[in-house]
C-alpha cells in the first residue's frame, strides 16, 4: 500500500510539473479588451490564436426557456427510436446500405466508392461500439488502476503537491490531451443536460428505458433505477478533431472513416480519463453519446458555440469535431463559456442548409422548438430534422461540416484575418466572406482517389497544423 | 522560405524602382512616395495571400483572390504611372 502511495505521489508530482508548464502555455492567452459579458481574449493553445469572448461564469451563450426545457429521454433520440419506434422500424434503407449492397455484394459499381474506402471506414469504427464491452462502464473495470488499488487510497488533495485546484484542473485537462483528446474543458454539470433515462432494450421490451435519478449517495444501478449522486456535479468535456481531408470526401465513405475514427478515439480517451480520475479516488462516468447531451455540456465547458447545422463549432477546429464527456465529483474549476460570432455568422450563412442532401437543416431563423419528437424544445436554436438526416446516409454524411466556412485545413494568418472580420459581427461583411469562401473552392468534395494519392502526412489529423 | 524569397523579390523591385527614379532625375514628393510605398506593401500582401493559398493546396482560391486583388494592384500601378511617374518625367 505504501509503495503504491509513493508511486502515486511521484507520478502526480511529475504530472503537476507538466501541468505547470501547460498552465504556463495556457496563460499565453492575452486579454484584448473587456466586454459587457466578459473579456475578449486571444489564446494560442485554446483557441488557435483567434479572438474569442470569454464570458463571465453566470453568462451562457444561448437562450433557454426554463419553463419549456426539460430533461430529454434517451429513448427519444433517433438512434434509440430506430430500435423501438414503429414509425422508424420501416424506414427507407440508407444510402450507405444501398452502396454497400451494390459494391460489396457485387450488384453494381458505384463511382467514387471503392473497397479501399470501405476498408478504411470499417476499421475506423472498430472501437466505437465497445460500449457493450464495458468501455463506458460507470464502475472501474479490470486494469492497472484496480490492480494497484489506487482508487482505494481515498480522494486525492492537490495540496499534497502544493497545487491549487486550478492547477489540478489543468492536470486533468492535460491528462485528457495526453490520452488523445484534441481539446478539453470543464463545466459545472447542468442536470437538464442529463438524459432522464437510459435506453436499455431487451428481447421482451424493445422500448425499455430505465430512469436516471439524482441519488443522495446512491451510485449506479439499483432496482432498475440509475442513480447519479448530486455530488457528481462536474463534467469534463473532451473534443476530438476529425480528419480534414476525410470529411472533405463527404458524403463518401472516407467521411464516415473520419467520423468512426473520432468515435473510436472517444471511447479510448473517455474511458482512460475516467480511470485516471478514479485512480485519484473520485467517481467518474465516461460517456460518448450516452448519459446526456454532449453539445450543451461542451458549450458550458467553453469548447465552442452551436452552429446552424446543430453541431458544436470550436474556434480551433470548426465543426470538425466529435465530443465525449466524463462526469465526476472531483471538484474541478469550471471553464468559462465562449462566444466568437458563430450565431451571428450562421444567421447570414446558409451553406450547410443549402448543401444538406436531405434538407434536414433549417434555412430560417432560430426557433424554440423543432418538428421532430427527437428534438428537445426549450432552447433558441436551429432544430435539425434527425430522422431525414439519419435516413439519408446513416451517420456518414458530413456535408454540413465539409461546407462550413469554419472548417479549414489549417489556422494560417489568412484564416485568422477572416476570423477577425467574423468577430466584428457585420452581416454584409459576412456575406462577402461567404461568397469568397465558395469562390475559392472551400467545401468542394474531394474525390476518394485524390485522398489516396495524397501524402499521408497531409492526410493525418496533424494537430500542430491547427495552431 | 517562399515568403522570404517573395520579400527579397519585392524589396529588390523597390530598390530597382528607386534607382530608376534617381537615374531619370524624377522629382517625387513625400506624399507621392507614400502612395508608391503603400503600393509595394499591397503587392507584398497580395503575393503572400496567393502563396498562402497555393501552400494550402487551394489553387482555386489562389486564382480567385489573385485575380481580384491583383486587378486592384494593376489599377494602382497604372494610376501611379499615369499621375506620378509620367508627370515627374515631364517636369524633367
Interface residues (C-beta under 8 A of the other chain):
Chain A: X409 X410 X412 X413 X414 X436 X439 X440 X441 X442 X444 X458
Chain B: X49 X52 X53 X56 X57 X58 X59 X60 X61 X64 X65
